[in-house]
Amino acid sequence: MTSEFNVAVHALVYLSHRGGTLSSEELAQNICTNAARVRKVLSKLKKAGLVETKEGADGGYLFDRDDGEVTLRQIGEALDCCFVSANWHSGDTDLPCLVASGMGKIMDDIYSELDECCKERLEKVTIHSIGQKIFGKRP
């Protein structure tokens, strides 16, 4: 998982809470990152239809969706996130030992299954449910 996912979720929860158009600078201040990073992440969310942008003096980003219907899985898919993976594999496919030559593929399959489990869980978490945890129950 990358920090882009965290930036995206934070931004959508804050946009939903504020209920209006916010600049990348204001979002960055709340997220505690820089505005360029916010713009990079939110451009992917815009492409996926999760946020809208507005030009002009009052421009910025707008979350104009039902926060109870936008899931963390959708956000992860918009960012092309892999939640469980390995950057290194033990063994070597060219070695004659079946353990050494087969372990990488077996572990990749396990990571893939775990990644799918994460996505299934994130499908049940919405922007609204995160807001409820922060602000308490709200209509």
Phi and psi in degrees as GROMACS dihedral restraints (atoms count N, CA, C in turn):
[ dihedral_restraints ]
;  ai    aj    ak    al  type     phi  dphi    fc
    3     4     5     6     1  -105.8    20    10
    4     5     6     7     1   166.9    20    10
    6     7     8     9     1   -70.6    20    10
    7     8     9    10     1   -16.6    20    10
    9    10    11    12     1   -56.8    20    10
   10    11    12    13     1   -39.3    20    10
   12    13    14    15     1   -60.6    20    10
   13    14    15    16     1   -45.6    20    10
   15    16    17    18     1   -62.2    20    10
   16    17    18    19     1   -44.2    20    10
   18    19    20    21     1   -59.8    20    10
   19    20    21    22     1   -44.7    20    10
   21    22    23    24     1   -64.4    20    10
   22    23    24    25     1   -46.9    20    10
   24    25    26    27     1   -63.4    20    10
   25    26    27    28     1   -46.3    20    10
   27    28    29    30     1   -57.6    20    10
   28    29    30    31     1   -47.2    20    10
   30    31    32    33     1   -61.3    20    10
   31    32    33    34     1   -43.9    20    10
   33    34    35    36     1   -68.4    20    10
   34    35    36    37     1   -38.2    20    10
   36    37    38    39     1   -64.3    20    10
   37    38    39    40     1   -43.3    20    10
   39    40    41    42     1   -67.2    20    10
   40    41    42    43     1   -43.1    20    10
   42    43    44    45     1   -61.4    20    10
   43    44    45    46     1   -41.8    20    10
   45    46    47    48     1   -64.1    20    10
   46    47    48    49     1   -43.1    20    10
   48    49    50    51     1   -62.9    20    10
   49    50    51    52     1   -44.4    20    10
   51    52    53    54     1   -76.4    20    10
   52    53    54    55     1   -30.3    20    10
   54    55    56    57     1    69.4    20    10
   55    56    57    58     1    29.7    20    10
   57    58    59    60     1  -156.7    20    10
   58    59    60    61     1  -168.5    20    10
   60    61    62    63     1   -86.9    20    10
   61    62    63    64     1   130.1    20    10
   63    64    65    66     1  -126.9    20    10
   64    65    66    67     1   144.5    20    10
   66    67    68    69     1   -75.2    20    10
   67    68    69    70     1   161.2    20    10
   69    70    71    72     1   -64.3    20    10
   70    71    72    73     1   -29.7    20    10
   72    73    74    75     1   -67.0    20    10
   73    74    75    76     1   -43.4    20    10
   75    76    77    78     1   -67.0    20    10
   76    77    78    79     1   -41.0    20    10
   78    79    80    81     1   -62.4    20    10
   79    80    81    82     1   -44.9    20    10
   81    82    83    84     1   -60.3    20    10
   82    83    84    85     1   -39.5    20    10
   84    85    86    87     1   -62.9    20    10
   85    86    87    88     1   -42.2    20    10
   87    88    89    90     1   -71.5    20    10
   88    89    90    91     1   -35.4    20    10
   90    91    92    93     1   -79.6    20    10
   91    92    93    94     1   -21.4    20    10
   93    94    95    96     1    70.4    20    10
   94    95    96    97     1    50.8    20    10
   96    97    98    99     1  -143.8    20    10
   97    98    99   100     1  -169.6    20    10
   99   100   101   102     1  -100.8    20    10
  100   101   102   103     1   156.8    20    10
  102   103   104   105     1   -63.9    20    10
  103   104   105   106     1   -33.7    20    10
  105   106   107   108     1   -62.8    20    10
  106   107   108   109     1   -40.1    20    10
  108   109   110   111     1   -64.9    20    10
  109   110   111   112     1   -42.1    20    10
  111   112   113   114     1   -60.1    20    10
  112   113   114   115     1   -46.4    20    10
  114   115   116   117     1   -61.1    20    10
  115   116   117   118     1   -40.2    20    10
  117   118   119   120     1   -62.1    20    10
  118   119   120   121     1   -46.6    20    10
  120   121   122   123     1   -69.0    20    10
  121   122   123   124     1   -46.7    20    10
  123   124   125   126     1   -69.1    20    10
  124   125   126   127     1   -21.7    20    10
  126   127   128   129     1   -64.6    20    10
  127   128   129   130     1   -34.6    20    10
  129   130   131   132     1   -70.4    20    10
  130   131   132   133     1   -37.4    20    10
  132   133   134   135     1   -68.5    20    10
  133   134   135   136     1   -35.4    20    10
  135   136   137   138     1   -65.1    20    10
  136   137   138   139     1   -43.4    20    10
  138   139   140   141     1   -60.0    20    10
  139   140   141   142     1   -33.6    20    10
  141   142   143   144     1   -85.0    20    10
  142   143   144   145     1    -2.4    20    10
  144   145   146   147     1    80.9    20    10
  145   146   147   148     1    17.6    20    10
  147   148   149   150     1   -90.0    20    10
  148   149   150   151     1   -21.6    20    10
  150   151   152   153     1  -136.4    20    10
  151   152   153   154     1   161.6    20    10
  153   154   155   156     1  -118.1    20    10
  154   155   156   157     1   158.1    20    10
  156   157   158   159     1  -118.0    20    10
  157   158   159   160     1   152.5    20    10
  159   160   161   162     1  -130.4    20    10
  160   161   162   163     1   132.0    20    10
  162   163   164   165     1   -86.5    20    10
  163   164   165   166     1   163.8    20    10
  165   166   167   168     1   101.9    20    10
  166   167   168   169     1  -173.0    20    10
  168   169   170   171     1   -60.4    20    10
  169   170   171   172     1   -36.1    20    10
  171   172   173   174     1   -99.3    20    10
  172   173   174   175     1    23.9    20    10
  174   175   176   177     1   -76.5    20    10
  175   176   177   178     1   173.1    20    10
  177   178   179   180     1   148.9    20    10
  178   179   180   181     1  -145.8    20    10
  180   181   182   183     1  -112.2    20    10
  181   182   183   184     1   142.9    20    10
  183   184   185   186     1  -132.1    20    10
  184   185   186   187     1   129.6    20    10
  186   187   188   189     1  -101.3    20    10
  187   188   189   190     1   100.8    20    10
  189   190   191   192     1  -114.8    20    10
  190   191   192   193     1    41.4    20    10
  192   193   194   195     1  -119.0    20    10
  193   194   195   196     1   164.7    20    10
  195   196   197   198     1   -71.8    20    10
  196   197   198   199     1   113.7    20    10
  198   199   200   201     1   -66.1    20    10
  199   200   201   202     1   -14.6    20    10
  201   202   203   204     1   -83.9    20    10
  202   203   204   205     1    -7.9    20    10
  204   205   206   207     1  -110.8    20    10
  205   206   207   208     1   -10.6    20    10
  207   208   209   210     1   -92.5    20    10
  208   209   210   211     1   116.4    20    10
  210   211   212   213     1   -99.0    20    10
  211   212   213   214     1   160.0    20    10
  213   214   215   216     1   -66.8    20    10
  214   215   216   217     1   -25.4    20    10
  216   217   218   219     1   -65.0    20    10
  217   218   219   220     1   -42.5    20    10
  219   220   221   222     1   -59.6    20    10
  220   221   222   223     1   -40.6    20    10
  222   223   224   225     1   -65.1    20    10
  223   224   225   226     1   -46.2    20    10
  225   226   227   228     1   -58.6    20    10
  226   227   228   229     1   -41.0    20    10
  228   229   230   231     1   -67.3    20    10
  229   230   231   232     1   -38.2    20    10
  231   232   233   234     1   -62.2    20    10
  232   233   234   235     1   -32.7    20    10
  234   235   236   237     1   -94.1    20    10
  235   236   237   238     1    -2.2    20    10
  237   238   239   240     1    57.6    20    10
  238   239   240   241     1    47.3    20    10
  240   241   242   243     1   -81.3    20    10
  241   242   243   244     1   141.3    20    10
  243   244   245   246     1  -112.3    20    10
  244   245   246   247     1   119.5    20    10
  246   247   248   249     1   -86.6    20    10
  247   248   249   250     1   -29.3    20    10
  249   250   251   252     1  -132.4    20    10
  250   251   252   253     1   121.2    20    10
  252   253   254   255     1  -159.9    20    10
  253   254   255   256     1   171.5    20    10
  255   256   257   258     1  -127.0    20    10
  256   257   258   259     1   138.3    20    10
  258   259   260   261     1   -91.8    20    10
  259   260   261   262     1    -9.5    20    10
  261   262   263   264     1  -138.2    20    10
  262   263   264   265     1   143.7    20    10
  264   265   266   267     1  -121.3    20    10
  265   266   267   268     1   138.6    20    10
  267   268   269   270     1   -81.2    20    10
  268   269   270   271     1   162.4    20    10
  270   271   272   273     1    77.0    20    10
  271   272   273   274     1  -172.4    20    10
  273   274   275   276     1  -155.6    20    10
  274   275   276   277     1   126.7    20    10
  276   277   278   279     1   -62.6    20    10
  277   278   279   280     1   -17.4    20    10
  279   280   281   282     1   -88.9    20    10
  280   281   282   283     1    -6.2    20    10
  282   283   284   285     1   -80.3    20    10
  283   284   285   286     1   148.3    20    10
  285   286   287   288     1   -73.0    20    10
  286   287   288   289     1   -19.2    20    10
  288   289   290   291     1   -69.3    20    10
  289   290   291   292     1   128.2    20    10
  291   292   293   294     1   -63.1    20    10
  292   293   294   295     1   -35.3    20    10
  294   295   296   297     1   -66.2    20    10
  295   296   297   298     1   -51.2    20    10
  297   298   299   300     1   -62.4    20    10
  298   299   300   301     1   -39.6    20    10
  300   301   302   303     1   -82.9    20    10
  301   302   303   304     1   -18.3    20    10
  303   304   305   306     1  -106.9    20    10
  304   305   306   307     1   -14.0    20    10
  306   307   308   309     1   -63.1    20    10
  307   308   309   310     1   -40.8    20    10
  309   310   311   312     1   -56.7    20    10
  310   311   312   313     1   -47.3    20    10
  312   313   314   315     1   -65.1    20    10
  313   314   315   316     1   -42.5    20    10
  315   316   317   318     1   -61.1    20    10
  316   317   318   319     1   -46.4    20    10
  318   319   320   321     1   -66.3    20    10
  319   320   321   322     1   -39.0    20    10
  321   322   323   324     1   -59.1    20    10
  322   323   324   325     1   -40.9    20    10
  324   325   326   327     1   -64.0    20    10
  325   326   327   328     1   -41.3    20    10
  327   328   329   330     1   -64.2    20    10
  328   329   330   331     1   -45.9    20    10
  330   331   332   333     1   -61.6    20    10
  331   332   333   334     1   -38.9    20    10
  333   334   335   336     1   -63.6    20    10
  334   335   336   337     1   -42.4    20    10
  336   337   338   339     1   -63.7    20    10
  337   338   339   340     1   -43.0    20    10
  339   340   341   342     1   -64.8    20    10
  340   341   342   343     1   -38.1    20    10
  342   343   344   345     1   -61.4    20    10
  343   344   345   346     1   -43.5    20    10
  345   346   347   348     1   -65.3    20    10
  346   347   348   349     1   -38.4    20    10
  348   349   350   351     1   -59.9    20    10
  349   350   351   352     1   -42.6    20    10
  351   352   353   354     1   -60.5    20    10
  352   353   354   355     1   -46.3    20    10
  354   355   356   357     1   -62.9    20    10
  355   356   357   358     1   -38.9    20    10
  357   358   359   360     1   -63.8    20    10
  358   359   360   361     1   -39.7    20    10
  360   361   362   363     1   -67.3    20    10
  361   362   363   364     1   -43.0    20    10
  363   364   365   366     1   -67.6    20    10
  364   365   366   367     1   -19.7    20    10
  366   367   368   369     1   -66.8    20    10
  367   368   369   370     1   -21.6    20    10
  369   370   371   372     1   -93.0    20    10
  370   371   372   373     1    -6.5    20    10
  372   373   374   375     1  -105.1    20    10
  373   374   375   376     1   125.5    20    10
  375   376   377   378     1  -112.9    20    10
  376   377   378   379     1   166.5    20    10
  378   379   380   381     1   -59.5    20    10
  379   380   381   382     1   -39.3    20    10
  381   382   383   384     1   -61.7    20    10
  382   383   384   385     1   -45.3    20    10
  384   385   386   387     1   -65.3    20    10
  385   386   387   388     1   -32.2    20    10
  387   388   389   390     1   -68.9    20    10
  388   389   390   391     1   -42.5    20    10
  390   391   392   393     1   -58.6    20    10
  391   392   393   394     1   -38.9    20    10
  393   394   395   396     1   -61.7    20    10
  394   395   396   397     1   -38.5    20    10
  396   397   398   399     1   -68.8    20    10
  397   398   399   400     1   -32.9    20    10
  399   400   401   402     1   -78.4    20    10
  400   401   402   403     1   -48.8    20    10
  402   403   404   405     1  -101.7    20    10
  403   404   405   406     1    -4.0    20    10
  405   406   407   408     1    87.3    20    10
  406   407   408   409     1   176.0    20    10
  408   409   410   411     1   -59.9    20    10
  409   410   411   412     1   137.2    20    10
  411   412   413   414     1  -143.4    20    10
  412   413   414   415     1   157.8    20    10
